[in-house]
Amino acid sequence: MDIKFVKRTNIKSSKKRTSKFKPLLEAIEKLKPGGQAVEVSYSNEKNINSMRTAVYQFGKQNDFKVKSRRDADNKKIYFYRDK
């Protein structure tokens, strides 16, 4: 058995979440600070948490801040870029 230590930055991992939310992440990337927001419908609370986690991680990786607001009555969530 050959064991070797490598830096974590050299390890590439693909997350299932990124493929599921790829259209959302592409839309978030097109947003401008102080501009429009992205409206997304959801079916349950679990979807919201997964969406928010994916979007916030994406923003952190790309050095911009994304915020969200939820409309529970209409089951929609809005994502927008912060100034």
Residue frames relative to the residue before (quaternion, step in Angstrom):
aa qw qx qy qz dx dy dz
M 1.0000 0.0000 0.0000 0.0000 0.00 0.00 0.00
D 0.2028 -0.7806 0.5855 0.0823 3.53 -0.84 1.06
I 0.0687 -0.8042 0.5903 -0.0077 3.59 -0.57 1.19
K 0.0071 0.8013 -0.5951 0.0609 3.53 -0.86 1.00
F 0.3290 -0.7274 0.5681 0.1998 3.59 -1.01 0.81
V 0.0229 -0.7870 0.6162 -0.0186 3.54 -0.96 0.96
K 0.5645 -0.5867 0.4505 0.3664 3.56 -1.22 0.41
R 0.5600 -0.6214 0.4337 0.3350 3.57 -1.07 0.73
T 0.6070 0.5673 -0.3639 0.4211 3.58 1.10 -0.58
N 0.6275 0.5419 -0.3323 0.4496 3.60 1.20 -0.43
I 0.6279 0.5437 -0.3305 0.4482 3.57 1.24 -0.36
K 0.1459 -0.7765 0.6099 0.0611 3.53 -0.68 1.11
S 0.0035 0.7907 -0.6121 0.0128 3.54 -0.89 0.92
S 0.2299 -0.7489 0.6015 0.1563 3.52 -1.04 0.73
K 0.2615 -0.7674 0.5702 0.1327 3.50 -0.91 0.95
K 0.5550 -0.6120 0.4524 0.3358 3.53 -1.06 0.77
R 0.6020 0.6015 -0.3409 0.3996 3.54 1.09 -0.79
T 0.6524 0.5345 -0.3413 0.4149 3.59 0.91 -0.79
S 0.6662 0.4766 -0.3263 0.4718 3.59 1.00 -0.65
K 0.6327 0.5401 -0.3288 0.4471 3.59 1.06 -0.72
F 0.7862 0.3002 -0.1370 0.5226 3.57 0.99 -0.88
K 0.2664 0.8092 -0.4950 0.1709 3.60 1.19 0.31
P 0.6617 0.4850 -0.3413 0.4588 3.68 0.83 -0.78
L 0.6349 0.5232 -0.3271 0.4650 3.60 1.03 -0.75
L 0.6757 0.4951 -0.2970 0.4584 3.59 0.87 -0.92
E 0.6287 0.5218 -0.3334 0.4704 3.59 1.06 -0.69
A 0.6493 0.5027 -0.3130 0.4772 3.58 1.04 -0.76
I 0.6275 0.5327 -0.3279 0.4636 3.60 1.01 -0.81
E 0.6432 0.5443 -0.3198 0.4334 3.56 0.99 -0.85
K 0.6803 0.4987 -0.2838 0.4560 3.61 1.09 -0.67
L 0.5401 0.6424 -0.4018 0.3663 3.60 1.21 -0.33
K 0.2558 -0.7371 0.6049 0.1595 3.52 -1.21 0.61
P 0.5806 -0.5883 0.4202 0.3745 3.61 -1.05 0.68
G 0.8215 0.1887 -0.1732 0.5095 3.54 -0.88 0.99
G 0.5885 0.5958 -0.3585 0.4124 3.59 1.28 0.02
Q 0.8250 -0.2049 0.1806 0.4948 3.52 -1.06 -0.84
A 0.3373 -0.7046 0.5823 0.2252 3.54 -1.39 0.17
V 0.3975 -0.6749 0.5638 0.2621 3.56 -1.30 0.37
E 0.1962 -0.7775 0.5904 0.0911 3.57 -0.84 1.02
V 0.0125 -0.8028 0.5948 -0.0409 3.58 -0.79 1.07
S 0.3239 -0.7236 0.5758 0.2001 3.57 -0.95 0.90
Y 0.0970 -0.7881 0.6052 0.0566 3.57 -1.15 0.61
S 0.4078 -0.7290 0.5014 0.2255 3.54 -1.22 0.49
N 0.8122 -0.0195 0.0041 0.5830 3.59 1.06 -0.61
E 0.7245 -0.4655 0.3119 0.4015 3.53 -1.33 0.30
K 0.6120 0.5685 -0.3478 0.4257 3.58 1.05 -0.72
N 0.6252 0.5403 -0.3326 0.4545 3.59 1.05 -0.74
I 0.6297 0.5461 -0.3378 0.4372 3.58 0.99 -0.80
N 0.6794 0.4953 -0.2971 0.4525 3.57 0.83 -0.98
S 0.6559 0.5032 -0.3131 0.4674 3.60 0.95 -0.82
M 0.6471 0.5227 -0.3113 0.4595 3.56 0.97 -0.89
R 0.6822 0.4961 -0.2918 0.4510 3.55 0.80 -1.03
T 0.6415 0.5236 -0.3257 0.4563 3.58 0.93 -0.85
A 0.6687 0.4990 -0.3022 0.4609 3.59 0.88 -0.93
V 0.6846 0.4887 -0.2875 0.4581 3.58 0.89 -0.94
Y 0.6711 0.4936 -0.3085 0.4591 3.61 0.88 -0.87
Q 0.6459 0.5022 -0.3213 0.4769 3.61 0.99 -0.76
F 0.6305 0.5332 -0.3235 0.4621 3.56 1.02 -0.81
G 0.6586 0.5082 -0.2993 0.4674 3.56 0.95 -0.87
K 0.6550 0.5156 -0.3082 0.4584 3.54 0.98 -0.86
Q 0.6538 0.5135 -0.3057 0.4641 3.58 1.01 -0.81
N 0.7606 0.3622 -0.1848 0.5062 3.57 1.09 -0.72
D 0.4810 -0.7288 0.3858 0.2977 3.57 1.29 0.40
F 0.6232 0.4480 -0.4286 0.4766 3.56 0.71 1.08
K 0.4274 -0.7162 0.5047 0.2230 3.52 -1.21 0.60
V 0.1296 -0.7769 0.6149 0.0391 3.53 -0.90 1.03
K 0.1134 -0.7760 0.6176 0.0599 3.55 -0.98 0.87
S 0.1638 -0.7896 0.5840 0.0932 3.55 -1.23 0.40
R 0.1168 -0.7417 0.6560 0.0765 3.50 -1.33 0.52
R 0.2456 -0.7923 0.5475 0.1102 3.54 -1.01 0.83
D 0.1828 -0.7345 0.6444 0.1088 3.53 -1.10 0.81
A 0.2269 -0.8305 0.4969 0.1085 3.58 0.05 1.33
D 0.6091 0.5742 -0.3551 0.4163 3.60 1.06 -0.68
N 0.7776 0.3122 -0.1546 0.5234 3.58 0.94 -0.89
K 0.3667 -0.7562 0.4577 0.2901 3.60 1.35 0.02
K 0.4888 0.6050 -0.4665 0.4211 3.52 0.75 1.17
I 0.1481 -0.7549 0.6312 0.0984 3.52 -1.23 0.56
Y 0.2204 -0.7777 0.5819 0.0899 3.55 -1.05 0.86
F 0.1267 -0.7714 0.6210 0.0562 3.56 -0.94 0.95
Y 0.0659 0.7876 -0.6100 0.0570 3.55 -1.00 0.81
R 0.4714 -0.6603 0.5059 0.2930 3.55 -1.22 0.52
D 0.3966 -0.7126 0.5364 0.2174 3.50 -0.98 0.91
K 0.5826 -0.6015 0.4275 0.3406 3.55 -1.20 0.61
